[in-house]
Amino acid sequence: MRIEPAAIGTLRTLAATAASTLVLALSGLTAAAMPMLPPGEGSPAPVGHLRIVGAPETAFDWRRQACEPAEIPDLPVRVFRDYLGRVQLLLSHYENFRLIGRSLGSLHRDCRAILRSSDNPSPSRFEDREWLASLFSTDGRTVWALVHDEYQGNRHQGRCRSGSYFQCWYNAVTLARSTNGGRSFTHAHAPRQLLAAPAAPYRGGGGPLGVFAPSNIVKGPDGAYYALVRVREPDGAHGDCLMRTTDVGSPAAWRMWDGEGFGGGFPDPYAARAQGGRGCALISPGNVAEMTESLTYNSVLHRYLLVGLAPPGPLSIGRQVTGIYFATSRDLVHWSPRTLITPAIDVPAYACGQPSPIAYPSVVDPASRSRTFATSGGTPFLYYTQFHYEACHRTPDRDLMRVRLEVTR
């Protein structure tokens, strides 16, 4: 999601320094377990403890394992079991790759890209740069993916006067599919793949705007399927929207929580007769901020577990610092105040001289019985991307790391 301007030849900081930084940074904090309030009686209280245990380990070393410079973990990792019984872990960027193995502990690289971006210069097609963001499959052969789509107007002549990546950034969510067990992904002819879009056509400037960064897809209490997406509006409104469907493979079947039910939508802003219902109501904005990185149902907490990077807020629990937080919910609409797991330096907050930042935390439990690892238990892994900066300069070197979490009530 972030473009690194440094030359590809610039390499990493000293490994020993990075390792010691991680051990210090990922020290872990917990919150006291408290009883949950029923929906409608204020913010639910956080349930349980999340604690980092053990030392971080490298799951993907960019310098040693990348098949090409663009193969980097640039979104939270998503994992699924295919129809051959293999585990596949996606390294999502605007060029999308995968690691494959018999288990999470025995993954090897596959140098064939599973989805390459279309780089379409027309914002109305919603197929410029494309990240595979979340997965759904019932059989491991047909795999649906929510796609984080970025229209990067700074890359297309005459589309954005400022030429700034962030100011020219226009986001949408689209749908892709693999019919060969994850070996390759394609999508419908544009713009029929569009699932959720900004309310207005592209203008250039004022970004990032739109709908982006989908969470995992999880089964809801009613048996339907749900995902969270981030929304940023031109008026400055920002936060999380909750999407719901009973047919993952139909873009039109996804609806948004509008504050009363799932009557909201994000129609194609370029369509002549866009009918989207009442729009989206942000869920628990003071509690979850813009956390969408990792959404699972946790069998220890008996709650949905949301984990992500966030700043502190008036309702957050723990030290008032930027870091990895968690929140819990029984119904995916009402969320507890976010509780700090560990401090961490996020990319936008990085200042020269600080340890290199991290991004994209994701909870993945090797023991999950979900084909897409949409559930978690008592000892999952926390995966995250470790950036490597040299002498205050960004480099393309990013490693995928993981560390054990302990989840208790």
N, C-alpha and C positions, 0 to 999 in steps of 0.2 A: 504493500500500500504506500510505501514511501520510496521515493527515487533517490538513490545515492549519487551525488554529483562527482565524487572522486573517481579518478582513473581506476580501471580494473586492476592494474598492476600494484596498487597500494595494498599491502597485506595487513596482517593482524598485529595487535599488541602482544606482549609477552604472555605466553599461556599461564605461566605461574602467577603472574599478577592478576590475570582474569580469574583464575581459580580461587585465589585467596580472597578476592573481592566478593565472589559469589558466596563463599562460606560465611563471610561477615554479613553480607546483605540479607541472605536468606536465613535469618535467625529465628523467625517465627514468633507470632503473638497469638494468644487465644482470648476468647470471650466467655464469660460465665453463661452457662446454659440457663434459659429462662422459659417459662411456659408461653405457648403461643396464644395470641388473642384471636378470637373469631374474626372473619372478614367483616368489615364495617365498623369495628371497634378500635379505630386508630391503626397505627403501624404494628404489624405483628412483631413480637420480640424475637431476636435471633435465637436459634436453637443449636446447641452443640459447640464443639471445639474443632478447629482445623489447625493442625500444627505440622510444620516441616520437620522431618526426621531424617537423619543421615546426611550424606554429602552429595552435591550435584554430580551428575555424570553426563558425558557427551553422547547424545543419540545420533547426531549427524554433524560431522566436521567439514565445513565448507571448503577449507583449503585442501583437504585430502580426498574428499568424496564427491564434490560437485562435478557434474559432467560438463557444465558450461557455466559462465559467470552468473547468469540469471537464475540458476537453481538455488534458491534461498528460501528459508521458512519465513514468509512475509505475511502470514495470517496464523491464527491458532491452528495447530495440527488437527486434522480429522482422520479417523481410522475406521476401517470396516473389515469384516471377514468375507472373503469372496466365496464363490461356489466350489472352489477347489480346496477350501479349508485354510487358505493362506490369509495372513494379516497384511493389509495394505495401509500405509501411513502416507498421507498426502503432504507434499511440500509445495504450498500454494504461493505463486507469484504470478506476474503476467505471462510467464511461461511456467506451466504446471507439471510437476514431476511426482514420483512416488517412490517409497521404499517398500520392499516386499520380503516376507519371510514366514516361517512357520509360527512365529510368536513375536511379540513386541521386543523380546530380547535377542532376536536373531534376524534382524532386518538387513537386507542388502540393497544396493542402489540399482535402479533401472534407468538407463540413460535415454530411453525413449520418452519424449514429452507426451503427456496424456491429454493436454489441451494447450494450444498456442493461441495467443490473442489475435483477434481479427484485425485490430488497428484500423477500424473504419473511421474515416474523418468526419462522418455525418453524425451529429449528436442525436438525431431522431431515430437512429438505428439501434442504439444501446448495445453496441458491440465494438468498443474501442479496446480497452485493456481489461482482461477478464481473469479473475481469481476464483478457483473452486473453493467455496466457503463452507458448505455443510452438506452432509450426505444422508440419503435414505435408501434402503434396500430391504426387501423381504426374502430374496433368494440368493443374493451375492452375485448374480449375473447381470440383472438390470439394476443399475444404480442411478438414482436421481441426485442432482446437485443443485443447490442454490448458489448462484454465482454473484460475487461482488464485482460489479461492473463500474469502471471509472472512465468517464469521458475526460481526457486530459487536454483541454483546449490549448494549453501552452505548446503542445506538440504539433498542432495543426495550424498552418499559416492563416492569419486573418481571423482566427476564432476568439482570441482573448488578448486584448491590448496589453495587459500588464506583463504577460509572459511568465507569470509566477505559477508554479505547480499548484500550490495550495489555493490561491485565489481563482484559478481556472478549473478547479476540480468539481465535477458534476457527477453524482452517484446514482446508481439504480441497482436493483436486484433482478436477475434473470434466472432462467431455468435451463439446465443442460442434462444430458442423459448418456449413460454408457450402456450398451447392450452386450458388451464382451467382458464383463467382470472387471471393469476399471482400466482396461488397456488403452482406451481412448474415449473421449467425451465429445459430443456434438450438441448443437442446439437447433431449434426450429429456425426457419428462414426469418431474418430480422424484419420487423420487430415483434414477431409472434412469440418470441421467447421471453418477452417482458413480463415480469411478475409484479414489481412495485417500482414506481418512478417518482421523481419530484413533481410538485404540483404545477410548475410552469416550465415552458421550454427553456433551453439553454440561452443564457445571455452573455456569459463571460464575466468574470470578476465576482468578488464577494464570497468565494467558496472557502472551505468545502461545503457543498450543499447537496441535499437529496437523501436517499435511503441506501444504507450500506451495512457491511460487516455482519451478516447473519450469524446467529448462534447455531449450535447443534439443533437438529430437529428431534423433539421428544414427544412421546405419547402423553396426552393429557388425561386428567381424571375422567373425562367423558369418552375416551377412546379415540378422539380426533388427534391430529398432529399439530404441533405448535413450534414456533421459532420466534426469537427476538431479533429485531433489527434496530440499528441506530437511525435517527432522523435528525437532520439539521435543516431548519427553515430560513428563508431570507430575513425574516423578522427577528432572528436570533434564538427562537425556540429550539431546544435540542433535548434529546433524551431517547428512551427506548419505546418502541412500539411492539405489541404482541400480535403475531399473525397466527391464523388458524386455518386448517383445511381438513377435509376428509378424503381428498384426492391430491396427493403430493405432486403428481405428474401433470396437473392442469394449472397453468398460471392463473386462469380466471377464477379458479376455485378457492384461492387464498383470499381471506378477508381479514380486516384489521379490527382490533378492539377499539370501539368508539366511545367508551365510557359507560355504555349500557349493554352492549352485546357486540357481536361480530358483524356489524353492518357497514363498517368502514372499508375504504379501499384507496389505492393509489393508481388511478387510471393513467393511460398513456397521454401525456400532456400535448402530444402532437395529433391525437385523434380528433376528428371533427365532432363526434358525439360521445365524449368521455363521460361515463356514468360511474362514479366511484363511491356513492353513498356519502356518509357524513365525515369521512376522513378518520384520522387516527387520534386517539387520546393517549398521551404519554402515561406510562404506568410507573407508579411510585418514584417520581423523579427525584425527590429529595433523598431517597433511600439507595437506589441503584445507579444514579447518575447515567452514564452511557455504557455500562458494563454489558457486553454481549459475547465476550470471548468464549466462555465455557458454560454450557447449560446441561446438567444431567439430573436424573432422579436418583437420590442417594438412599440406599436401603438401610443405612444406620440411622440417619436423621428422620427417615420417613417424610422427606420434604424434597422439593426441587431445590437444587443447589446451583447458584449462579456465582461464578468466579471471574474476576477481571481486574484490570488496572484502572485505578481511579484516583482522583485527588481527594483530600479530606473534605468534609462538608458539615453543615450544622447538625445533621442527624447521624453522621458516621461515628463508629465506636472504635476506640483505641487511640493511639497516638495520632495527632493531627498532621499526617504526612502523606505524600503520594506513595502508593504501594499497591500490592495485590490484596484485594478485599473479597469477602464472600457475603452473600445474602441468601435467605431461605424463604420458601413459599410453599403453601399447600395447594394453591389454585392457579399459579403463574400470573395472577393479576395483582395480588396484594403481597408485597415483599417487605421483609424486615430491613431495618437500617443496615447498611453495609458495615462489616466488621473487619478490621485489619488482620491479615495473616502475617505479612511481612512488609517492611518498607522496601521500596525499589525506585530506582531512577528511570523515569519514562523518557522516551526519545524527545518529545517537545520540551521537557524540562531540563535537558542536559546542558550543563555549563562546562566550559573548558576547564580541565583539571580534575573533574570528577571521574569516578569509575565509569566505564562504559555502560550505557543503559541496557535495559531489557524490554521486551514487549511480548504480547500475545500469549498470556498464560492459558493453559488448557488442561482440564482434569481428564485423564485417561486411565481406566482401571483394567489391567490385564485379565481380571477375573469376571469382567462384565459378560453377561449372557446375551446382551443386546448385539445384534449384528453390526450396528454402527457405534457401539460403545457409548450409547446414550444413557447408561446407568453407571453408578459408581457405588463403592462400598466403603469399607473401613481403612483400606491401605492403597489408595490409587496413587498414580504418579501425577505430579504437576509438571507438565512440559512448558517450556517457554523459549523464546528466541533471545540469545545473547549477542548483542552487537559488539564489534571490536573497532574502537577508534584509536588512531595513532596520532600523537602530538596534536590533539584537539581537532583532527580532521576525520571526517566520516570516510569509511571504506566500505566496499561491498561485502566484507567478510562478516557473516553471521552464522553462528552455530545453533543447532537445536540441542537444548539441554533438558534434563529431567531430574527430579528429586522426589523422594517419597513424601506423601502426605499421610498424616494420621487423622482420621475422622472419628470423633466420639461424641456421645450425647452429653 
